């Protein structure tokens, strides 16, 4: 079903770019909502999951600023999110030995266990959301999204 019919739009879109932008927001909203429901059952949110994944990929840990720069969806309150993960026991902070001002955030075994328990359900959600597309369609979608995002990144600079 077209976006116009889905949202019961009575007038045409102002331009194809508007339709594409709204289509992107609508689709992202649906996919994110599914993920949010899954993560909520495990006591976390999408940004918290993202931080845990970033830390799992960096054995030595990372400073807060570096974690923030690697987030899929940028958030202004990375430190607060890390505070929450620390209270939940999923991360820990360590001060640098040579420079005590440097604080590195590392994932704990509990954080790794949580990610392991979410691996299959998250993959299932990806398949549910996009599994009906062919490999070629997925490659096209990824190429187009990258192209759209790079234009947006250039405009923001």
N, C-alpha and C positions, 0 to 999 in steps of 0.2 A: 504494500500500500504506500502511496506517495506521502510525503510529509504533509503536504497541503491537506489531503484528505484525513490523515491521522490527527492533525490538530484542528480540523474543521475550519480551515482558513477560507474565508469567503472571497477575498480579493487575491489576485496574483501577487507573487513576491515582487518586490521592487526591482530586483536584479538576480541573476543566477548566483552571484557571490553571497547574497543574503540567504538564499535557499540553502546553499551548501554549508554556510556557517551555522545556520539553525539546525540543519540536518546533523551536522557534526556534534553540536551541543546535545541534541535530543538523544542520539545514539550513545554518546559518552555517558550521559546521565543514566540511561538504562543499564549499561554495562557496570558503571560504578556502583549503582544501587545494589546490583546482584553481589558484587564483591563486598560492599559494606555490610550486607546482611550476614554473609559468611564470616567476616572478621569479627562482627559484633558478638556472634556466638562464642568466639574465642577470647572475648574481652579486649580486643584491640580495634583500631581503625585502619583505613587504607594507608594514611601517612605513616603510622607506626609500623605496619607491615613493610612498607617501602624502606624505612630506616633499617629494620632488621635485615632485609635482603642486601642492602648496601654494606652493612657491617659484616655479614657472612662472606661477602666477596672480598673483604679486606682483612686478612688474618691479624695484622698488627694493630687494627683499630684505626680510627680517624678522628681528627678534631671536628667539633660541631660545624664549623664553617664549611669544611669539605663535604660533610654529610649533606648539608643544605644545598650545596651546588650540584649534587648528584641526584637529588630527588626528581622523580618523574613529574610530579606536580609541585611546583615551588610553593613553600609555605613560609610565612614570616617568623614563625615561632618554633623553629627547630629545637632550641634549647628546652622549651617547655615540653615538647614531645619526648625528648630524651629524658627529662625529669620523670615523666610518667613511666617510660620503659624501665628506668632504674628502680622506681618504686615497685613495679611489677616483677622485678628480678630478672628481666630479659637482657639488660645491659649493665655495665659498670664503667665508672670513670676512673682513669689513672692519671696522676700528675707525672710529668716528665721528670726523670732523674736529674738531668743536667740543667733543665730550665723548668722550674716549678710552675711557671705561668702557663705552660703548655698542658692542656688536658686532652687526653685521648679517650675516646669512647670505644668499648669493645663489647661484642656480643657474648653472653654467657651460655653455658650448656642448656639452661632452661629456654633461652631464646632460640638456640639451634633446634631443640626438641619441638618447640612450637612451629617453627618453619617446616620441619620435617612432617609434622602432622597436617599442615596446610597444603603441602605440595600437590597431592592428588586432587583434593577438592578445587584448588585454584586452576589446575590444568583442565579439570572437567568443566569449569566455568568458561575457560577460553574456548574449549571445543563447542560448548553449548551456544556461545555468543557468535562464533565465527567459523565453526566447523562445517557449515553448509557452503562455504566459499571454496572454490578450487585453489590449488597451490598458485596457479597463475593469477587468479583474482586477488589472493592475499598479497602476492608480490606487487601487483598494481596498486592495491590499497596502501600498502606500506610506502611505496614510491611516491604516491600522490600526497599522503599525509606528511612525509618528510619534506616534500617540495613546499607544501602549504606552510608548514612550521618554519622552514628556513626563511620564507618571505616575512613571516610575522616576527621572527627573531631579528631580521635586518631592520624592520620598521621600528622595533623597540630600542635599537641601539642608538 
